[in-house]
C-alpha cells in the first residue's frame, strides 16, 4: 500500500511540475473563409489593389520560449486585382503560379509576450516561400484573443524584384519594386 501511495504522490508531483508548461502551449487553426490577404502595388500612374486566398493555416506556439511551428499556405493562383488581363499577366509572368502554386509562411520564433487573452503586440520571424525561393522575414503582429478565438493582423513588404520575380513596369508606366501585404486572419485557439 505504501509503495502505491508513494508512486501516486510521485505521479502527482510530476503532473504538477508539467502542468504549468502545458498551459504555455497554444495552437491556432486559421479559418480560410474569414481570413483576408490584401496587397497593394504603387505605381506612377495608379495604385493596384488585390487579394489572395488563404488555403490553410495552423500554428503551435510555446508561449514560454517563443518557439512556433506550423505554416500558413496561400494559393498563388488565387491572386486577383479585378482586372483579368493584369491578373493573367501576374499569374503567368510574375508569380509563374503554374510552376510555383503555393506561397508559404513558416513561422519560427515570436518576440514579445503572447497573452492567452486580450491584446498582444509581437514580432514573428520565419521563412517566406514564394516563386521557388525561401526568404527570412520578420512581421509585426497585432493579436486579439477572446475565449477560444483570435484575430491576428500584420503588414509587411515583399521586395518581389529583389527576390527574383519579373518587374511588370513597361515603358512610361512604372511600379514599385516591392508590394505591400496586409493580412487579417481569424482562427480558433486551443490550449493556452
N, C-alpha and C positions, 0 to 999 in steps of 0.2 A: 504494500500500500504506500509506504514512504517513497519507494522508487517511482511509482506512478505520480504521486503528488510532486516530487522533485522534478520529474520530466514535464509535467503540466506547468509548473512555475517557470521552468526554463523556456518553454514554448511561449508563454505569456510575455516574458521579458523580451524575447526575440521579436515578437509581434509589436510590442510597444516601442521598440527601437526602430523597426522598419516602417511603422505606420506613418510617422511624420514625413518620411522620404516618399512614400506612396502618395501622400497628399500633395506633393510638389509636382506630380506628373499630370499633364493636361493634354488632351487630344482634341483636335478641331477637325471636323469634316465640313468643308465648304459646299454650299448649295450652288451649282452652276446656274440655275434659273434665277437666283436672287443676286448673283454677282455681276457687277458691271466693270468692264475694262474699256476705258476710253483713251483715245490717243489724239494728239494734236501735232500737226506739222506746219510750221510757219513758213511763209514764202513772201517774196517781194510783191506779188500780185494779189494773192489772197492766202488765207489760212485754211487748211483742210482739217476737218474733224472726222473721226471714225471710231469704230468699235471692234472688239474681238470677243469671242465667247469662251468662257472657261469650260474645259472638258471635264476635269476632275481636280479635286484639291483636298489634301489631307496633311496635317502637321501634328507631330507629337513634340511637346515642349517639356523639358525638365526645368522647372522654374527655379530650382536651387542652383544649377550650374549654367543655365542659359543655352544648353545644347538643344538643337532642334533637328528633327528628321522629317522626311516626307517630301512632297512636292506639289506644285500647282502646275497643271498642264493646260495649255491653251491650244485650240485647234487653229493652226496658222491659216487654213483656208477660210476661216470664219471672218477674216478681216474685211471690213466694209467701210466705205466713205460716202455712200449714197450716190455714187457716180459709177455706173457699171464699167465704162471703158477705163477709167482710172483704176478701179479695183482689179480689173483683169490684168492691167499692166503691173500693179503692185504684186499680184499673186505670181505672175509669170516671170517678171524681170527683177524685182527687188527681193521678195521673200523666197522665190523659187519653191513655192509650197508643195509642188508635186514631189520634189526631192527631199524637202525638209518640212514634213506635215505638222510637226509639233514645236511649240515654244514652251520651254520648261524652266521653272524656277525651283531650285532645290535649296531650301534654307539650311544653314548650318549652325548659326550662333545668333543669339539675341543679346543686345547690350541694353541694360536697363531692367527695371523690375516689371514683371508681368503679374499684375494683380488678378486674383481669382474672381473679383467682382469690381465693378466701377471702371474707371478710365486708366489706361496705361499709354505712355509715350515711350517708344523704344526704337532701336535701330536694329534691323535684321540684315545679317551678312550671309551671302550664299552664292551659288553658281547659277548663272543665267545662260541657258542654251537656246540659241537662235541661229538659223541659217547654217547649221552644222558646227558652229563654234561655241565654246563654253567660256564665259567671262565672269570674273568676280565682281559682284555688286553689293552695295550697302544701301538699304532702303529705309528711310524714316517712316515709322508706322504709328498710327493712332488707333487704339483698340478700345472698344467699349463692351464690357461684359455685363450681362444681366441674366440671372438664373442659369439656364443651360444654353444660352445663345451668345453670339459675339458678332460685332460689326467691326471690320478692320478696313482702314483706308491708308493708302500710301501713294506718293508721287515720286517719279524718278525719270531720268532721261536715258534714252538708248542712242549712243553715237553710231548709228547703223552704217555709215560710210566707213568709219574707222574700223568697224567690226567686219568689213569685207562685203557689204552689200552695195549695190549699184546706186549712184546718185541719180534721182529722176529729173534733175534740172535739165531744161532744154532751152537753147538759145537765150532769149531775154527773160524767160520765166525761171527764176531761181528759188530753191527751197533750202531750208536749214539742213545741216549735215547730221542733226540729231532730232529724234522725235520724242515728245513728252508723253508720258503714260500716267494715267491715274486709275487706280484700282480701288473699288469699294466692294469688299467681299463679305458675305453673310454666311455664318455657319453655326453648327451645333457643337457644344462643348461637353466633353465627358472628363471626369477626374477633376483635379484642380487643387 
